[in-house]
Amino acid sequence: MTRVPVVALFTVLFAVAPADGLTVRDMRDREVTLAAPPARIVSLVPSVTEIVYALGAEARLVGVTDFCDYPPAARQKPNVGGMINPSLETLVEHKPDLVVATDKGTREETVREFRRLGIPTYLVHANRLAELLDLVGRLGALTGRREAVAPLVARIEARVDAVRRRVQAYRRPRVLYVLWPEPLIVPGRASMITELIELAGGESITATLGEAYPRFSLEAAVARAPEVIILADHAGHGSNAGRAEPESWQRLRSMPAIRTGRLHSVDLSILHRYGPRVTDGLETLARIIHPEAYRHPEAFR
């Protein structure tokens, strides 16, 4: 996988202008000006919350969202509401000197409102593992935890490489991953899920679709004859409508995955949060796609 030059990243991430404070560039290449390194951060992104804790910088978090539920200690932080529609009144009460938001889940009008209120907003973006590692470095620099970045990045890379080695000798089965059942939404070329399926030794049947998460027809899914089907389970993530329902797929006996009993459900949070637990999701995918690679673990010690 692509290695992020962590040390080099720190040298270009910050530009200090004594008269104007601290200027940084977020992951959308926007300039963000701060009076000083941020000591009071509100995270509107569960992935960011997890990374901040993994870096040991959780003392700087003064607000998180309803969905920031990992690690469990994050639930004890002040809650500012939803990721898409946070309570501005509650958020302002916590006097943040930086809000970390996402270009995929935070509405533009919300970001504009932060600007009107004079609250600096840092946008994050990660569709690939390399971008996840980049984000770890950026958050380490923002929170003054530079020394924690390299060990965390090394742990993530080591687990990814271990999975790659385990599955590299096996044929790649065709995999259908379902993010949402109705309408059917799947990962496309720009999705990290597609990259994870490939690293786990599979071949996503929707990998060539242009968008990150396009709609897909059931007829097209059947025609591509997936050998493994993986359903994202939204249980406990705020939407019962999106819960994995294997029963509705069992009638599709023409699919090889159904005939051979290779229909699985996976917790949404370990695959769709671009934080340290993405390696848990990758290992889960690898065990589903290549159970034969994990039958003799002693061979990989």
N, C-alpha and C positions, 0 to 999 in steps of 0.2 A: 504494500500500500504506500501511498505518497507520504513521505516524511515531512513534517512541518518544521522549518528551521526556527525552533522556539527562541533561542538566544537572539537570533537576528531579528525576529519579530519585535522583541521588546525595544530594539534600537530605533525602529521606525514608527512604532505605535503612538508615541507621545511626542508632542512638540510643545515645549514650555515657552510661553511668552510672558515675562514678568509683569508687564503692564496690563495684559488682558487676561491673565489667569492661565489655565491649562486647556489646550486644544487637542482633541482626539478625533479620529475618524472611525465611524462605526462600520458595520459590515455591509452597509449600502453606500459607503464612501461619502457619508454626510459628515460635515464638521460639527462637532459638539464641543461647546466651550464651557468649562467648569471653573469655578473660583479657586478650587483646590482639589486634590484627589478626593473622590467621593467617600464620605464616611457614613452617609445615610442613604441606602439604596432600596428602592421598591422594585421587586421583580414581578413582571406580569407574564413571565414565561416559566412554566414548570421545569423545563430543561435547564434553564439558567439557575434556578433555585437549587437544583441538584448539583450542578457544577460548583456553585459558590460553597455549598456545604462540603463537597469533596475536596475543595481547596483549603478548607479550614477558615473561610472568611465569613461565616454566617453571622458574626456579631455585627456586621455592617448592614444586614438586612433588617429594615424597619417595616416592611410590608410585603405580603405575597398574595396570590390569588386563591380562589376556591379550589383550584386544581393542583396547587402546590402541596402535594400530600406525601412527598418522599424527599429525604428521609422523614420518618414519623415526627421528628422534632420540628419540622417545618410547619406542621399544623398548629404549633404553639405561637407562631409569629402573628402579628396583627394582620387581619384579613381586609383587603381593599376591594373585594368583590370578584367579578368574573374577569377572564383574560380579555375578552372582546369588549365588555362594557363595565370597566371598573367604576367604583364610586369615586368621582372626582373629589367630592367633599371629604370623604374618609381619607383618601390618599393625601390631600393637602394637609390634613390634620397631623400627619406623621412627618411633615416638613422634610421631604426627601431632597437631597441635592443631586440625585440622578434617578431616573426611571429607566429600567431596561425593558424594552418591548420587542415585539417581533413583527417583521414585515408581512408575515402570513396570517397572524391572528389578531393583531391590533388594528382597529379601524383608523383610516387616515384622519378622520375628523377628531378622533381621540388624541392623536399625536398633535394635531393643530391646536387643540384645547390646552395641551400641556405647554405648547410654545406660548400661547396667549397668557398662561399663568406664570410664565418664566421658569418652568421646570425643564432642565435639560433632559433630553430623551435619546437613548442609545438603542438603535435598531439592530437586532441580530438576525442572522440568516444562515441556515445550514441544511443543505440538501445532499451533502456528501460527507463521508467520514473525514476527509481532509479538512472540510469546513468546520466540523465538530472540533477537531484538534486545534484549529485556528482559534475558535471561540474559547477554548480552555485557556490558551495563551493570552487572549485579550482580557478575559475576566481576571486572570491572575495578575495582570498588570494593573487593571482598574482597581482591584481590591488590595493591592500591596502584598500579594502572595506569590510573587515571582518564583520563589524557591520551591513552591509546591507544584509548579506546572510540569517540569520535566519528569518527576516521578509518576505523576498521574498520567501524562501522555504515554510514558513507557509502559505502564500497566495496561492501558487500553490497546496499544500496538501489540504487546506480547500476546494478549488473549486473541486478538484478531489473527495474528500469525499462527497461533496454535490451531485455530479452527481451520485455516487454510491448509495446513499440513495434513490434518486428519482426513480431509475430504478429497484431496487433490487426485488420488488414484482411482476414484470412482466415476462411473458414467453420470452425467448430469440429467436427472429426471425433469420433465416439464412440470412447472409449478404454477398454480393459480392462487394468488393472494387476494383476499376480498377484504377491503377496508370497510365497506358499507354494503348492506344487502339490497336495499330498495330505495333509490335506484342503485344498480350495481356500480360501485366505485372501486377502482383497482389502481395499483401503482404503475406509473409510466416511466419513461426514460429518465426524467428529472427527479425521481423519488429516491431517497436513501434506501427504502425497502427493496427496490430493484437491485441496488448495489449489495445489500446484505444477503439477498437470495443467491446472488452470484458467488459471493464469498463463502456461503454455506454449501456450495456445491450443487446448486440448482440452476434451472433455466426458466426465468419468468416468462410466461406466455404473453405477457402484456408489456414486455420491456421495450418494444419498439414504438409504443404510443408516445406521442410528443409531449403531452402535459405531465405534470407531476402526479396528479390523481384524476384521470379522466373517467367519464362514464363508459361502461362497457356493456354489451348485450349478452344475455344468457346464451343466446344461440351461438354467438361467436366463441364464448367460453367452451361450450360443448364441442364445437367444431375443432378447437385446438387441442382437444383430448388431454387435459392435464392428468398427470400421474400422481400428483400430490395437490391437495387443496387445503389452504390454511385460512381460517376465518379469524379476523381481528375481533376479540371479545371486548365490548365496551362496558360490560357490567362493572358497576362501581365508578364509572367515569362520566356520570351525569346524563346518560341516555339509555333507557331501557329499550327504546326502539331500535337501537343499533347492536343489541346483544347478539352474539353468535348463536344461530339456530341450526345446528347440524341436521335436525330432522327434515327441514325443507330441502336439503340437498340430497338426501338418501334416495329420493325417487329417480334421480338422474343416473340410472344404471348404465347408460351408454358411456359415461365417463370412466376411464380406467381407474382413477383415484377412488371412485365409489365402489367399483367392483372388487377392488383389492383392500378396501377398508382403510384407505389413507386420507381420511378427512380429519382435520385437527382444528382446535381453537387455541388461540394464544392471547394472553393479556396484552391489551393495546399499549399500556404504558412502557413496556420494555422494548418495544419496537419503534414507537413513534415519538419518543422523547430523545432528542439528540444530546444526551448526557452520558455520564459514565456507564449507566446500565444498558446502553446499547449493546455492549458485549454480552450481557445476559441474553438479550434478544437474539443476537447472532448465534450463540451457542444453542439456544432453544431451536432455532431454525435448522441448524446443522443436525441436531439429534432427530428432528422430524424428517428431514430430507434424506439423511444417511444414517439411520439407526445402526447399520452394520459397522459404521466407523467407530461406534462407541461401545461395542460389545466386549472389547478387550482393552480396557483403559490402561492396564499395566504396560501395554506396548508403547504408550506415548509418554510415559513418565520420564 
